[in-house]
Amino acid sequence: MNNISDSGHTLAAIDLGSNSFHMIVARVAHGEMRPIERFGERVQLAAGMKSNRLAEDAIERGLNCLARFRQVIEKLQPSAVRIVGTNALRAAKNAKAFIKPAEALIGFPVEVISGREEARLVYLGVAHTLADDDNSRLVVDIGGGSTEFVIGQRFESKLRESLHMGCVTYRDRFFPGGKISEKRFAKAYQAAYQEVLLIRKAYKQHGWDNAVGSSGTMRSVEAILMQQGWSAEGFDASCLTGLRKFLLSHNHIDELTDLPGLSERRRGVIVPGVAIICGVFDALGVAHMNTSPGALREGVIYEMMGREVHEDVRERTVSSLMRRAEVDQQNADQVESMAMLLFEKAAQEWHLTETDRDLLRWASRLHEVGLSVAHTQFHKHGQYLIEHSDLPGFSKQMQWILALLVRSHRQKFPTENLVGLDKAQVLYLKKLCAIMRLAAVFKYVTAVEGEPLFSTTVQGSEIVLGFDEGWLERHPLTSDALSAERQVLKKIGFQLRFNGI
């Protein structure tokens, strides 16, 4: 592999799937994405999972793959690379056993995304490969550990769902040892059918004009059917029936070497994959399905492109949550303004990034979202709402940090939320929380008199606020709040001084 230069606007996305790891490196010019490198390896991260714990050999395979991927992207800027983890990392209780060494190895953060966020990004990747018309589309993406279902129009997804069925987990569950039988296939089909019933009503009521399958399993099925002469494009139920009969004429996956169109990499998961597709077709009444080369990794690239031109779905997500919770816009604006002022003064000394600026902006806007539940302990309600809501555009980790900032902006600092984190991460989060807490102190000041006149100096763990003479005396509420805040910050390692005190 050759190193990719950062010149000429290059972006890279890595999809840490439950079956395969994929990487795409693309050159962006004139608003268009042109892939220049694609890599994929069958890692099977979900293989051998017991009690929702990743197997040691699966972790090792994943890290070895990332070591090879690293050579391609190591010279790219942090903002040009995004790595997302899917179902295996969502489900694994020991996900950190992979994520921490992976981040240290590859030099970029690993984001674990929710199932519905994965569905949204899959749709984005697929939509850019299809005609830009008004047709409503059903997109189905079968992964190693989950299957995503999306109904959307043009580039906007309307319904998004992720179901717990995938070709690797179904292989381990229904076809252990690679054995194939009519009975095993029937059990896998029935399990998939029952799973899809959970979403059938909503999806059938919405409806769609055409169905599209994405990712390796769908495209492998299409390739097999075309090689056999059973289909010219895409596939329907009758094609699947013929393929099912052919697969069940074998007793073991190792016997499938005589199937044109089936790669060695897909041989082990094609039978459970077909069982899932059959369950989807029958449960939703799909008549015909075409396939798309677009998938999660392409969707991640297009998402990154959108953020660069300020079409950030996260902004829409935050605004939507504010509207639903009827957040006081004036209070939100005030806290955001103060948080940005403090951020500018602390960023260089505390090595904060543009991502940290965004987190503080969004947390400021959402700091009162918990009032939609109750005034008492509203910061705790806000934390719960943010952490457990579907927030398109946000990774699970970013959502957790956003919830922590809202939780910690008032009253006692939630040190219990930081248990188990390493020292560097704890210090980083405390810095963001300190800015958020101080910004909230001034929430009711400028609404009356304009911006408070104070200077800010940050050096190490010391924060110094300098006010005009007499300002604190004229604002006793703020003065008392700063005195109380000084004690809270002292407990978490910061020294707050104001006007020499």
LUMTIKE-454743 format. One record per residue (C-alpha): residue in three letters; chain; x, y, z. Coordinates in Angstrom, 2 decimals. Layout:
# residues N
VOKE  res  chain     east    north       up
VOKE  Ala      A        X        Y        Z
...
This chain:
# residues 501
VOKE  res  chain     east    north       up
VOKE  Met      A     0.00     0.00     0.00
VOKE  Asn      A     1.17     3.52    -0.70
VOKE  Asn      A     0.69     6.53     1.54
VOKE  Ile      A    -2.00     8.93     0.39
VOKE  Ser      A    -0.96    12.57     0.37
VOKE  Asp      A    -3.24    15.11     2.00
VOKE  Ser      A    -2.95    17.41    -1.00
VOKE  Gly      A    -5.94    17.86    -3.28
VOKE  His      A    -8.63    17.41    -0.64
VOKE  Thr      A    -8.69    13.73     0.29
VOKE  Leu      A   -11.16    12.09     2.66
VOKE  Ala      A   -11.16     8.56     4.09
VOKE  Ala      A   -13.80     6.46     5.84
VOKE  Ile      A   -13.41     3.12     7.58
VOKE  Asp      A   -16.38     0.89     8.37
VOKE  Leu      A   -15.64    -1.56    11.20
VOKE  Gly      A   -18.36    -4.04    10.35
VOKE  Ser      A   -19.26    -7.21    12.21
VOKE  Asn      A   -18.21    -9.30     9.19
VOKE  Ser      A   -15.76    -7.16     7.21
VOKE  Phe      A   -13.70    -4.01     7.66
VOKE  His      A   -13.89    -1.66     4.68
VOKE  Met      A   -12.01     1.51     3.84
VOKE  Ile      A   -12.62     4.02     1.09
VOKE  Val      A   -10.26     6.86     0.24
VOKE  Ala      A   -11.79     9.52    -2.00
VOKE  Arg      A   -10.77    12.72    -3.71
VOKE  Val      A   -13.33    15.51    -3.46
VOKE  Ala      A   -13.49    18.15    -6.17
VOKE  His      A   -16.28    20.49    -7.32
VOKE  Gly      A   -18.67    18.95    -4.81
VOKE  Glu      A   -18.21    15.43    -6.19
VOKE  Met      A   -16.64    12.39    -4.58
VOKE  Arg      A   -14.27    10.24    -6.63
VOKE  Pro      A   -13.02     7.03    -4.96
VOKE  Ile      A    -9.30     6.50    -5.48
VOKE  Glu      A    -8.70     3.52    -3.17
VOKE  Arg      A   -10.93     0.78    -1.75
VOKE  Phe      A    -9.84    -1.90     0.68
VOKE  Gly      A   -11.79    -4.63     2.41
VOKE  Glu      A   -10.92    -7.57     4.64
VOKE  Arg      A   -13.05   -10.30     6.16
VOKE  Val      A   -12.29    -9.76     9.84
VOKE  Gln      A   -15.46   -11.30    11.31
VOKE  Leu      A   -15.29    -9.25    14.48
VOKE  Ala      A   -18.58   -10.74    15.65
VOKE  Ala      A   -17.44   -14.34    15.17
VOKE  Gly      A   -17.11   -16.32    18.37
VOKE  Met      A   -18.87   -13.73    20.56
VOKE  Lys      A   -20.01   -15.29    23.81
VOKE  Ser      A   -22.00   -13.50    26.49
VOKE  Asn      A   -21.70   -10.37    24.30
VOKE  Arg      A   -17.92   -10.32    24.54
VOKE  Leu      A   -15.56   -10.07    21.58
VOKE  Ala      A   -13.29   -13.07    21.19
VOKE  Glu      A    -9.54   -12.50    21.63
VOKE  Asp      A    -8.75   -13.86    18.16
VOKE  Ala      A   -11.40   -11.56    16.61
VOKE  Ile      A    -9.83    -8.55    18.32
VOKE  Glu      A    -6.43    -9.61    17.02
VOKE  Arg      A    -7.76    -9.96    13.46
VOKE  Gly      A    -9.29    -6.52    13.67
VOKE  Leu      A    -6.12    -4.86    14.92
VOKE  Asn      A    -4.02    -6.58    12.27
VOKE  Cys      A    -6.38    -5.25     9.60
VOKE  Leu      A    -6.18    -1.71    10.95
VOKE  Ala      A    -2.39    -1.90    10.99
VOKE  Arg      A    -2.55    -2.43     7.23
VOKE  Phe      A    -5.13     0.32     6.74
VOKE  Arg      A    -3.02     2.75     8.75
VOKE  Gln      A    -0.33     2.91     6.06
VOKE  Val      A    -2.82     4.45     3.65
VOKE  Ile      A    -4.17     7.21     5.88
VOKE  Glu      A    -1.44     8.04     8.38
VOKE  Lys      A    -0.58    11.34     6.66
VOKE  Leu      A    -4.15    12.61     6.47
VOKE  Gln      A    -5.42    15.30     8.82
VOKE  Pro      A    -7.74    14.22    11.68
VOKE  Ser      A   -10.66    16.08    10.10
VOKE  Ala      A   -10.22    14.07     6.88
VOKE  Val      A   -10.69    10.62     8.44
VOKE  Arg      A   -13.70     9.06    10.12
VOKE  Ile      A   -13.82     5.54    11.55
VOKE  Val      A   -17.20     4.09    12.56
VOKE  Gly      A   -18.01     0.91    14.45
VOKE  Thr      A   -21.30    -0.92    14.02
VOKE  Asn      A   -23.24    -3.76    15.62
VOKE  Ala      A   -20.41    -5.88    17.02
VOKE  Leu      A   -18.95    -2.89    18.88
VOKE  Arg      A   -22.42    -1.70    19.90
VOKE  Ala      A   -23.22    -5.06    21.46
VOKE  Ala      A   -19.84    -6.02    22.95
VOKE  Lys      A   -19.45    -5.52    26.68
VOKE  Asn      A   -15.69    -5.48    26.18
VOKE  Ala      A   -15.71    -3.12    23.20
VOKE  Lys      A   -13.01    -1.00    24.85
VOKE  Ala      A   -10.65    -3.98    24.63
VOKE  Phe      A   -10.68    -3.38    20.88
VOKE  Ile      A   -11.33     0.36    20.65
VOKE  Lys      A    -8.49     1.57    22.89
VOKE  Pro      A    -5.68    -0.37    21.17
VOKE  Ala      A    -7.27     0.37    17.79
VOKE  Glu      A    -7.16     4.13    18.39
VOKE  Ala      A    -3.59     3.92    19.65
VOKE  Leu      A    -2.61     1.89    16.61
VOKE  Ile      A    -4.27     3.86    13.85
VOKE  Gly      A    -4.05     7.34    15.37
VOKE  Phe      A    -7.68     8.36    14.80
VOKE  Pro      A   -10.76     8.08    17.06
VOKE  Val      A   -13.17     5.19    16.65
VOKE  Glu      A   -16.85     6.20    16.80
VOKE  Val      A   -19.44     3.58    17.69
VOKE  Ile      A   -22.68     4.62    16.01
VOKE  Ser      A   -26.23     3.58    16.85
VOKE  Gly      A   -28.22     1.26    14.63
VOKE  Arg      A   -30.48     4.02    13.35
VOKE  Glu      A   -27.51     6.29    12.69
VOKE  Glu      A   -25.93     3.45    10.73
VOKE  Ala      A   -29.17     3.14     8.75
VOKE  Arg      A   -29.15     6.86     7.98
VOKE  Leu      A   -25.56     6.79     6.73
VOKE  Val      A   -26.22     3.65     4.65
VOKE  Tyr      A   -29.12     5.42     2.99
VOKE  Leu      A   -26.95     8.46     2.30
VOKE  Gly      A   -24.38     6.25     0.58
VOKE  Val      A   -27.01     4.46    -1.48
VOKE  Ala      A   -28.96     7.59    -2.42
VOKE  His      A   -25.91     9.14    -4.08
VOKE  Thr      A   -25.68     6.17    -6.45
VOKE  Leu      A   -29.30     6.37    -7.62
VOKE  Ala      A   -31.27     8.70    -9.84
VOKE  Asp      A   -32.24    11.94    -8.11
VOKE  Asp      A   -35.98    11.52    -8.59
VOKE  Asp      A   -39.03    11.73    -6.37
VOKE  Asn      A   -39.40     7.97    -5.92
VOKE  Ser      A   -39.65     6.61    -2.40
VOKE  Arg      A   -37.06     3.90    -1.73
VOKE  Leu      A   -36.77     1.01     0.67
VOKE  Val      A   -33.09     0.33     1.36
VOKE  Val      A   -32.05    -2.90     3.09
VOKE  Asp      A   -28.45    -3.44     4.21
VOKE  Ile      A   -27.48    -6.84     5.64
VOKE  Gly      A   -24.37    -6.70     7.78
VOKE  Gly      A   -22.55    -9.23     9.89
VOKE  Gly      A   -24.50    -8.50    13.08
VOKE  Ser      A   -27.46    -6.34    12.12
VOKE  Thr      A   -29.69    -5.44     9.19
VOKE  Glu      A   -30.65    -1.84     8.52
VOKE  Phe      A   -33.96    -0.80     6.97
VOKE  Val      A   -34.57     2.70     5.62
VOKE  Ile      A   -37.35     4.34     3.67
VOKE  Gly      A   -36.32     7.62     2.14
VOKE  Gln      A   -36.74    10.03    -0.72
VOKE  Arg      A   -33.85    11.62    -2.57
VOKE  Phe      A   -31.17    12.19     0.09
VOKE  Glu      A   -33.49    12.33     3.11
VOKE  Ser      A   -34.33     9.23     5.16
VOKE  Lys      A   -37.85     9.07     6.60
VOKE  Leu      A   -37.97     5.76     8.51
VOKE  Arg      A   -34.83     4.18     9.96
VOKE  Glu      A   -34.48     0.92    11.85
VOKE  Ser      A   -31.78    -1.60    12.73
VOKE  Leu      A   -32.73    -5.19    13.54
VOKE  His      A   -30.61    -7.74    15.39
VOKE  Met      A   -29.97   -10.18    12.58
VOKE  Gly      A   -26.83   -10.50    10.50
VOKE  Cys      A   -25.07   -13.03     8.31
VOKE  Val      A   -22.28   -13.76    10.84
VOKE  Thr      A   -24.48   -14.02    13.91
VOKE  Tyr      A   -27.03   -16.14    12.01
VOKE  Arg      A   -24.24   -18.38    10.71
VOKE  Asp      A   -23.00   -19.02    14.25
VOKE  Arg      A   -26.52   -19.44    15.57
VOKE  Phe      A   -28.15   -21.59    12.88
VOKE  Phe      A   -25.30   -23.08    10.83
VOKE  Pro      A   -22.58   -23.98    13.38
VOKE  Gly      A   -19.63   -25.75    11.89
VOKE  Gly      A   -20.74   -24.74     8.42
VOKE  Lys      A   -23.37   -27.49     8.19
VOKE  Ile      A   -26.29   -26.85     5.82
VOKE  Ser      A   -29.73   -28.47     6.07
VOKE  Glu      A   -33.35   -27.72     5.25
VOKE  Lys      A   -34.18   -27.60     8.96
VOKE  Arg      A   -31.38   -25.18     9.80
VOKE  Phe      A   -32.32   -22.90     6.91
VOKE  Ala      A   -35.99   -22.93     7.96
VOKE  Lys      A   -35.08   -21.87    11.51
VOKE  Ala      A   -32.92   -19.00    10.22
VOKE  Tyr      A   -35.65   -17.90     7.81
VOKE  Gln      A   -38.31   -18.00    10.52
VOKE  Ala      A   -36.15   -16.00    12.94
VOKE  Ala      A   -35.56   -13.32    10.28
VOKE  Tyr      A   -39.24   -13.25     9.36
VOKE  Gln      A   -40.26   -12.79    13.00
VOKE  Glu      A   -37.69   -10.02    13.45
VOKE  Val      A   -38.98    -8.08    10.44
VOKE  Leu      A   -42.53    -8.30    11.77
VOKE  Leu      A   -41.46    -5.75    14.39
VOKE  Ile      A   -41.32    -3.04    11.72
VOKE  Arg      A   -43.71    -4.38     9.08
VOKE  Lys      A   -46.74    -2.30    10.02
VOKE  Ala      A   -44.96     1.05     9.99
VOKE  Tyr      A   -43.03     0.31     6.79
VOKE  Lys      A   -46.00    -1.08     4.88
VOKE  Gln      A   -48.12     1.90     5.90
VOKE  His      A   -45.49     4.32     4.62
VOKE  Gly      A   -44.88     2.34     1.43
VOKE  Trp      A   -42.15     2.65    -1.20
VOKE  Asp      A   -41.80     2.74    -4.97
VOKE  Asn      A   -38.73     0.52    -5.31
VOKE  Ala      A   -36.47    -1.58    -3.12
VOKE  Val      A   -32.67    -1.48    -3.06
VOKE  Gly      A   -30.20    -3.81    -1.38
VOKE  Ser      A   -26.72    -2.68    -0.39
VOKE  Ser      A   -23.45    -4.18     0.89
VOKE  Gly      A   -21.76    -7.49     0.23
VOKE  Thr      A   -24.50   -10.05     0.85
VOKE  Met      A   -27.01    -8.40    -1.46
VOKE  Arg      A   -24.49    -7.83    -4.22
VOKE  Ser      A   -23.17   -11.40    -3.91
VOKE  Val      A   -26.68   -12.79    -4.33
VOKE  Glu      A   -27.20   -10.64    -7.44
VOKE  Ala      A   -23.83   -11.72    -8.87
VOKE  Ile      A   -24.65   -15.42    -8.35
VOKE  Leu      A   -28.07   -15.09    -9.97
VOKE  Met      A   -26.67   -13.23   -12.97
VOKE  Gln      A   -23.86   -15.79   -13.42
VOKE  Gln      A   -26.44   -18.59   -13.36
VOKE  Gly      A   -28.59   -16.77   -15.90
VOKE  Trp      A   -31.47   -16.61   -13.45
VOKE  Ser      A   -31.64   -12.82   -13.45
VOKE  Ala      A   -30.54    -9.95   -15.69
VOKE  Glu      A   -30.58    -7.35   -12.91
VOKE  Gly      A   -31.53    -7.46    -9.25
VOKE  Phe      A   -33.68   -10.34    -8.04
VOKE  Asp      A   -37.22   -11.32    -7.10
VOKE  Ala      A   -38.80   -14.05    -4.98
VOKE  Ser      A   -38.66   -16.70    -7.72
VOKE  Cys      A   -34.92   -16.11    -8.18
VOKE  Leu      A   -34.41   -16.53    -4.45
VOKE  Thr      A   -36.38   -19.79    -4.46
VOKE  Gly      A   -34.05   -21.22    -7.12
VOKE  Leu      A   -30.96   -20.09    -5.23
VOKE  Arg      A   -32.30   -21.51    -1.99
VOKE  Lys      A   -32.84   -24.94    -3.60
VOKE  Phe      A   -29.33   -24.88    -5.03
VOKE  Leu      A   -27.76   -24.02    -1.67
VOKE  Leu      A   -29.74   -26.70     0.16
VOKE  Ser      A   -28.52   -29.33    -2.28
VOKE  His      A   -25.19   -29.06    -0.44
VOKE  Asn      A   -24.41   -30.29     3.07
VOKE  His      A   -21.59   -27.93     3.99
VOKE  Ile      A   -20.45   -24.43     3.06
VOKE  Asp      A   -17.11   -25.83     1.91
VOKE  Glu      A   -18.98   -27.55    -0.93
VOKE  Leu      A   -20.06   -24.21    -2.42
VOKE  Thr      A   -16.86   -23.83    -4.45
VOKE  Asp      A   -18.81   -24.66    -7.62
VOKE  Leu      A   -21.05   -21.59    -7.41
VOKE  Pro      A   -20.01   -18.94    -9.98
VOKE  Gly      A   -20.26   -15.39    -8.67
VOKE  Leu      A   -19.64   -16.37    -5.05
VOKE  Ser      A   -16.29   -15.17    -3.71
VOKE  Glu      A   -14.33   -17.19    -1.18
VOKE  Arg      A   -14.76   -14.31     1.26
VOKE  Arg      A   -18.56   -14.57     1.11
VOKE  Arg      A   -18.83   -18.35     1.01
VOKE  Gly      A   -19.20   -18.77     4.76
VOKE  Val      A   -22.09   -16.32     5.15
VOKE  Ile      A   -24.07   -16.69     1.92
VOKE  Val      A   -26.52   -19.30     3.29
VOKE  Pro      A   -27.59   -17.30     6.38
VOKE  Gly      A   -27.59   -14.21     4.17
VOKE  Val      A   -30.07   -15.76     1.75
VOKE  Ala      A   -32.24   -16.92     4.67
VOKE  Ile      A   -32.41   -13.33     5.92
VOKE  Ile      A   -33.23   -11.97     2.46
VOKE  Cys      A   -36.03   -14.51     2.05
VOKE  Gly      A   -37.44   -13.51     5.43
VOKE  Val      A   -37.30    -9.83     4.45
VOKE  Phe      A   -39.00   -10.43     1.09
VOKE  Asp      A   -41.84   -12.44     2.59
VOKE  Ala      A   -42.41   -10.32     5.70
VOKE  Leu      A   -42.49    -7.01     3.80
VOKE  Gly      A   -43.93    -8.32     0.54
VOKE  Val      A   -41.01    -7.10    -1.57
VOKE  Ala      A   -41.62    -7.83    -5.24
VOKE  His      A   -38.21    -7.02    -6.72
VOKE  Met      A   -34.94    -5.66    -5.38
VOKE  Asn      A   -32.07    -4.01    -7.21
VOKE  Thr      A   -28.68    -3.49    -5.63
VOKE  Ser      A   -26.45    -0.48    -5.09
VOKE  Pro      A   -22.67    -0.17    -4.73
VOKE  Gly      A   -23.20     2.55    -2.14
VOKE  Ala      A   -23.05     1.58     1.52
VOKE  Leu      A   -22.09     2.83     4.98
VOKE  Arg      A   -18.55     3.92     4.12
VOKE  Glu      A   -19.73     5.97     1.14
VOKE  Gly      A   -22.40     7.50     3.34
VOKE  Val      A   -19.73     8.53     5.85
VOKE  Ile      A   -17.77    10.27     3.08
VOKE  Tyr      A   -20.84    12.17     1.87
VOKE  Glu      A   -21.63    13.12     5.48
VOKE  Met      A   -18.12    14.55     5.86
VOKE  Met      A   -18.53    16.47     2.60
VOKE  Gly      A   -21.81    17.91     3.83
VOKE  Arg      A   -20.22    19.14     7.05
VOKE  Glu      A   -17.54    20.96     5.06
VOKE  Val      A   -20.17    23.03     3.23
VOKE  His      A   -22.12    23.62     6.45
VOKE  Glu      A   -24.87    21.13     5.66
VOKE  Asp      A   -24.29    19.41     9.00
VOKE  Val      A   -27.15    17.11     9.96
VOKE  Arg      A   -26.11    17.53    13.60
VOKE  Glu      A   -27.19    21.18    13.48
VOKE  Arg      A   -30.63    20.11    12.27
VOKE  Thr      A   -30.78    17.43    14.96
VOKE  Val      A   -30.03    19.90    17.76
VOKE  Ser      A   -32.52    22.44    16.40
VOKE  Ser      A   -35.19    19.77    16.14
VOKE  Leu      A   -34.66    18.63    19.73
VOKE  Met      A   -34.81    22.25    20.90
VOKE  Arg      A   -38.15    22.72    19.17
VOKE  Arg      A   -39.62    19.52    20.56
VOKE  Ala      A   -38.54    20.46    24.10
VOKE  Glu      A   -39.62    24.11    23.64
VOKE  Val      A   -36.22    25.35    24.80
VOKE  Asp      A   -35.95    29.03    25.74
VOKE  Gln      A   -33.99    30.39    22.78
VOKE  Gln      A   -32.77    33.48    24.66
VOKE  Asn      A   -31.26    31.42    27.49
VOKE  Ala      A   -29.70    29.02    25.01
VOKE  Asp      A   -28.16    31.87    23.01
VOKE  Gln      A   -26.79    33.50    26.14
VOKE  Val      A   -25.07    30.37    27.44
VOKE  Glu      A   -23.73    29.60    23.97
VOKE  Ser      A   -22.29    33.11    23.67
VOKE  Met      A   -20.52    32.85    27.02
VOKE  Ala      A   -19.27    29.32    26.28
VOKE  Met      A   -17.73    30.51    23.02
VOKE  Leu      A   -16.06    33.46    24.74
VOKE  Leu      A   -14.53    31.18    27.37
VOKE  Phe      A   -13.57    28.58    24.77
VOKE  Glu      A   -11.59    31.16    22.79
VOKE  Lys      A    -9.60    32.06    25.90
VOKE  Ala      A    -8.95    28.45    26.93
VOKE  Ala      A    -8.55    26.62    23.61
VOKE  Gln      A    -4.84    27.10    23.08
VOKE  Glu      A    -3.80    26.52    26.68
VOKE  Trp      A    -6.01    23.44    27.04
VOKE  His      A    -5.41    22.07    23.50
VOKE  Leu      A    -9.09    22.11    22.58
VOKE  Thr      A   -10.29    21.51    19.02
VOKE  Glu      A   -13.06    22.66    16.70
VOKE  Thr      A   -14.97    19.51    17.63
VOKE  Asp      A   -14.83    20.63    21.27
VOKE  Arg      A   -16.17    24.03    20.21
VOKE  Asp      A   -19.10    22.30    18.50
VOKE  Leu      A   -19.83    20.15    21.53
VOKE  Leu      A   -19.96    23.22    23.76
VOKE  Arg      A   -22.22    25.05    21.29
VOKE  Trp      A   -24.67    22.18    21.13
VOKE  Ala      A   -24.61    21.54    24.88
VOKE  Ser      A   -25.30    25.24    25.48
VOKE  Arg      A   -28.32    25.12    23.21
VOKE  Leu      A   -29.61    21.98    24.90
VOKE  His      A   -28.75    22.70    28.52
VOKE  Glu      A   -32.42    23.32    29.42
VOKE  Val      A   -33.90    20.48    27.35
VOKE  Gly      A   -34.69    18.57    30.57
VOKE  Leu      A   -37.22    21.24    31.56
VOKE  Ser      A   -39.59    19.50    29.13
VOKE  Val      A   -39.77    16.72    31.76
VOKE  Ala      A   -39.63    18.66    35.04
VOKE  His      A   -37.89    21.66    36.61
VOKE  Thr      A   -36.54    19.64    39.54
VOKE  Gln      A   -33.23    18.05    38.54
VOKE  Phe      A   -33.75    19.18    34.94
VOKE  His      A   -30.04    18.79    34.20
VOKE  Lys      A   -30.36    15.06    34.97
VOKE  His      A   -33.46    14.75    32.82
VOKE  Gly      A   -31.56    16.51    30.03
VOKE  Gln      A   -28.70    14.05    30.31
VOKE  Tyr      A   -31.08    11.10    30.00
VOKE  Leu      A   -32.96    12.56    27.05
VOKE  Ile      A   -29.80    13.33    25.09
VOKE  Glu      A   -28.06    10.07    25.87
VOKE  His      A   -31.05     7.89    25.00
VOKE  Ser      A   -32.60     9.75    22.06
VOKE  Asp      A   -31.97     9.01    18.39
VOKE  Leu      A   -29.78    11.95    17.36
VOKE  Pro      A   -28.91    11.70    13.65
VOKE  Gly      A   -25.32    12.67    12.93
VOKE  Phe      A   -23.97    11.91    16.40
VOKE  Ser      A   -21.85     8.93    17.35
VOKE  Lys      A   -22.64     7.20    20.64
VOKE  Gln      A   -19.49     8.64    22.22
VOKE  Met      A   -20.24    12.19    21.08
VOKE  Gln      A   -23.82    11.82    22.30
VOKE  Trp      A   -22.52    10.65    25.69
VOKE  Ile      A   -20.19    13.66    26.00
VOKE  Leu      A   -23.00    16.03    25.01
VOKE  Ala      A   -25.22    14.46    27.69
VOKE  Leu      A   -22.42    14.77    30.26
VOKE  Leu      A   -21.98    18.49    29.53
VOKE  Val      A   -25.70    19.09    30.06
VOKE  Arg      A   -25.70    16.99    33.23
VOKE  Ser      A   -22.69    18.76    34.72
VOKE  His      A   -23.57    22.39    33.96
VOKE  Arg      A   -25.13    22.96    37.40
VOKE  Gln      A   -25.17    21.68    40.97
VOKE  Lys      A   -22.85    18.86    42.06
VOKE  Phe      A   -20.25    17.67    39.54
VOKE  Pro      A   -21.07    14.06    38.48
VOKE  Thr      A   -17.68    12.43    39.14
VOKE  Glu      A   -19.41     9.04    39.12
VOKE  Asn      A   -19.94     9.45    35.38
VOKE  Leu      A   -16.16     9.44    34.83
VOKE  Val      A   -15.39     6.19    36.65
VOKE  Gly      A   -13.40     3.79    34.48
VOKE  Leu      A   -11.99     6.43    32.13
VOKE  Asp      A    -8.25     7.02    31.85
VOKE  Lys      A    -6.68    10.14    33.41
VOKE  Ala      A    -6.20    11.99    30.12
VOKE  Gln      A    -9.84    11.54    29.12
VOKE  Val      A   -11.08    12.56    32.57
VOKE  Leu      A    -9.01    15.77    32.46
VOKE  Tyr      A   -10.25    16.55    28.95
VOKE  Leu      A   -13.90    16.12    29.96
VOKE  Lys      A   -13.43    18.18    33.13
VOKE  Lys      A   -12.06    21.06    31.04
VOKE  Leu      A   -15.14    21.08    28.82
VOKE  Cys      A   -17.41    20.83    31.85
VOKE  Ala      A   -15.61    23.73    33.56
VOKE  Ile      A   -16.29    25.96    30.54
VOKE  Met      A   -19.90    24.83    30.44
VOKE  Arg      A   -20.42    25.51    34.16
VOKE  Leu      A   -18.93    29.01    34.00
VOKE  Ala      A   -20.97    29.85    30.89
VOKE  Ala      A   -24.16    28.88    32.73
VOKE  Val      A   -23.29    31.21    35.64
VOKE  Phe      A   -23.86    34.22    33.36
VOKE  Lys      A   -27.15    33.02    31.89
VOKE  Tyr      A   -29.23    35.84    33.39
VOKE  Val      A   -26.77    38.71    33.07
VOKE  Thr      A   -26.63    39.99    29.51
VOKE  Ala      A   -30.37    39.73    29.03
VOKE  Val      A   -30.54    42.85    31.21
VOKE  Glu      A   -27.39    44.86    30.67
VOKE  Gly      A   -25.56    43.50    27.63
VOKE  Glu      A   -22.40    41.45    27.78
VOKE  Pro      A   -20.72    41.39    31.21
VOKE  Leu      A   -17.42    43.24    31.19
VOKE  Phe      A   -14.78    40.77    32.26
VOKE  Ser      A   -11.47    39.51    30.99
VOKE  Thr      A   -10.43    35.86    31.00
VOKE  Thr      A    -7.04    34.26    31.49
VOKE  Val      A    -6.44    30.52    31.53
VOKE  Gln      A    -3.12    29.04    32.57
VOKE  Gly      A    -2.86    25.38    33.43
VOKE  Ser      A    -5.61    24.60    35.91
VOKE  Glu      A    -6.14    28.26    36.88
VOKE  Ile      A    -9.00    30.35    35.48
VOKE  Val      A    -8.95    34.08    36.22
VOKE  Leu      A   -11.91    36.36    35.55
VOKE  Gly      A   -11.36    40.12    35.79
VOKE  Phe      A   -14.40    42.40    36.20
VOKE  Asp      A   -14.76    46.17    36.03
VOKE  Glu      A   -14.77    47.86    39.39
VOKE  Gly      A   -18.11    47.53    41.10
VOKE  Trp      A   -19.53    45.02    38.59
VOKE  Leu      A   -19.79    42.14    41.05
VOKE  Glu      A   -21.37    44.37    43.68
VOKE  Arg      A   -24.04    45.35    41.18
VOKE  His      A   -24.66    41.66    40.38
VOKE  Pro      A   -24.85    39.90    43.76
VOKE  Leu      A   -26.57    36.81    42.30
VOKE  Thr      A   -23.74    36.24    39.85
VOKE  Ser      A   -21.15    37.01    42.51
VOKE  Asp      A   -22.64    34.39    44.83
VOKE  Ala      A   -22.83    31.89    41.97
VOKE  Leu      A   -19.14    32.43    41.16
VOKE  Ser      A   -18.20    31.91    44.80
VOKE  Ala      A   -20.13    28.63    44.87
VOKE  Glu      A   -18.66    27.63    41.54
VOKE  Arg      A   -15.14    28.20    42.81
VOKE  Gln      A   -15.70    25.49    45.42
VOKE  Val      A   -17.10    23.01    42.88
VOKE  Leu      A   -14.24    23.58    40.45
VOKE  Lys      A   -11.68    23.23    43.23
VOKE  Lys      A   -12.96    19.71    43.94
VOKE  Ile      A   -12.29    18.68    40.34
VOKE  Gly      A    -8.85    20.25    40.13
VOKE  Phe      A    -9.36    23.83    38.92
VOKE  Gln      A    -8.66    27.14    40.65
VOKE  Leu      A   -11.14    29.89    39.88
VOKE  Arg      A   -10.13    33.46    40.75
VOKE  Phe      A   -12.01    36.68    40.11
VOKE  Asn      A   -10.98    40.25    40.95
VOKE  Gly      A    -8.06    39.06    43.04
VOKE  Ile      A   -10.14    36.68    45.18
